[in-house]
Amino acid sequence: MGEIMVCILIDPNYADSVWCKNFLDCLRNELRKNRIPFCEIFETVPEDAKTVFIIASDYKWTKEAIYQLNSYDIHPILICNHLENLESCKYNCVSSDINGSIKCLLDEINTSGKRNIALYGVNTNSISDIGKVDILFSWKDSRICGPLFNEK
């Protein structure tokens, strides 16, 4: 039995971002430290691929990439800032605890006596931004954070 090759698939529109470079550097370092062979791929997944990491941000691109990998019975590991559920896709995910971070932020705002917050600059194509908005609004009716939301 040959060595298992880990493939890393990168969203081309995300590849030059600081976040992507950080994720990629950390993943490379861990694979090297554990002496796991890997290759970086940009479009075509080798036929013998069994383990694929995806580093991505764009919702549509990510969903299409996972859907294609699933058709080859590959369930990739998605590395992202935050995960918005990708319906009909089979995958695992490593992401930040955005829910905890947003709760801490809202607690601080509430504790400081602020009562109105505004949300600007949401990228509706970003898995991260979609997820952050969903989490923010999930806290809307909570006892702790509810007073911060003023609907007009």
C-alpha positions in Angstrom: 0.0 0.0 0.0 1.4 3.4 -1.0 1.6 6.5 1.0 -1.5 8.6 1.5 -1.1 11.9 -0.2 -2.9 14.8 1.3 -4.2 17.4 -1.2 -4.8 21.0 -0.4 -7.3 22.8 -2.6 -7.4 26.6 -2.5 -10.2 28.9 -3.5 -8.3 31.0 -6.2 -10.1 34.2 -5.3 -9.0 33.8 -1.6 -5.4 32.6 -2.3 -3.7 36.0 -2.0 -5.5 37.0 1.2 -3.7 37.2 4.6 -6.2 34.7 6.1 -5.6 32.1 3.4 -1.9 32.4 3.7 -2.1 32.0 7.5 -4.3 28.9 7.2 -2.0 27.4 4.5 1.2 28.1 6.4 -0.2 26.5 9.5 -1.5 23.4 7.6 1.8 23.0 5.8 3.7 23.2 9.0 1.6 20.6 10.7 1.8 18.2 7.8 5.6 18.6 7.6 6.0 18.2 11.4 4.0 14.9 11.2 5.9 13.9 8.0 2.7 13.6 6.0 3.2 14.1 2.2 1.0 16.7 0.6 0.5 18.5 -2.6 -1.3 21.8 -3.4 -3.9 21.6 -6.2 -5.7 24.3 -7.9 -8.3 22.6 -10.1 -7.9 18.9 -10.7 -7.8 16.4 -7.8 -5.6 13.4 -8.4 -7.5 10.1 -8.9 -5.8 8.5 -5.9 -6.7 11.4 -3.5 -8.4 10.3 -0.4 -7.7 13.2 1.9 -8.4 16.8 0.7 -8.3 20.0 2.7 -10.1 23.0 1.2 -9.1 26.5 2.2 -11.8 28.8 1.0 -14.0 31.8 1.5 -16.4 32.1 -1.4 -19.7 30.3 -0.7 -20.5 29.3 -4.3 -17.0 28.1 -5.1 -16.7 26.1 -1.9 -20.1 24.4 -2.3 -19.3 23.5 -5.9 -15.8 22.2 -5.0 -17.2 20.0 -2.1 -20.1 18.8 -4.3 -17.6 17.7 -7.0 -15.3 16.0 -4.4 -18.4 14.2 -2.9 -19.2 12.8 -6.4 -15.8 11.0 -6.1 -16.7 9.8 -2.6 -14.3 12.3 -1.0 -15.5 14.1 2.1 -13.0 17.0 2.4 -12.0 19.0 5.4 -12.9 22.7 5.0 -10.7 25.2 6.7 -12.3 28.6 7.0 -12.9 31.6 9.3 -16.5 30.5 10.0 -18.8 27.9 8.4 -22.2 28.7 7.0 -23.9 25.3 6.5 -23.5 24.0 3.0 -26.6 22.0 2.2 -26.3 18.7 0.4 -22.5 18.6 0.9 -20.6 16.1 3.0 -17.5 17.5 4.7 -15.8 18.2 8.0 -14.8 21.7 9.1 -12.1 23.4 11.1 -13.1 27.0 11.9 -12.9 29.8 14.5 -15.3 30.1 17.4 -17.1 33.1 15.9 -20.2 32.4 18.1 -18.1 32.8 21.2 -16.3 35.9 19.9 -19.5 37.6 18.9 -21.1 36.8 22.3 -18.1 38.4 24.1 -18.3 41.4 21.8 -22.0 41.8 22.5 -21.5 41.4 26.2 -18.9 44.1 26.2 -21.1 46.5 24.3 -24.0 45.8 26.6 -21.8 46.2 29.8 -20.5 49.5 28.5 -24.1 50.8 28.3 -24.3 51.0 24.6 -27.7 50.3 23.1 -27.5 50.5 19.4 -25.2 48.7 17.0 -24.7 48.9 13.3 -23.4 46.3 10.8 -21.5 47.5 7.7 -19.5 45.9 4.9 -21.0 42.4 4.7 -19.8 40.4 1.7 -22.7 38.3 0.7 -20.4 35.9 -1.1 -18.2 35.2 1.9 -18.9 32.1 4.0 -17.4 33.9 7.0 -19.6 37.0 6.6 -22.8 35.1 6.0 -22.1 33.0 9.2 -21.2 36.1 11.3 -24.5 37.8 10.3 -26.4 34.7 11.2 -24.7 34.4 14.6 -25.2 38.1 15.3 -28.9 37.8 14.7 -29.2 34.6 16.6 -28.3 36.6 19.7 -31.0 39.2 18.9 -33.6 37.9 21.2 -31.3 36.8 24.0 -31.9 38.2 27.5 -28.3 39.4 27.6 -28.0 41.0 24.1 -31.5 41.7 23.1 -31.5 45.4 24.3 -28.7 46.1 21.8 -31.0 45.6 18.8 -33.3 48.4 17.9 -35.4 47.6 14.8 -36.7 50.6 13.0 
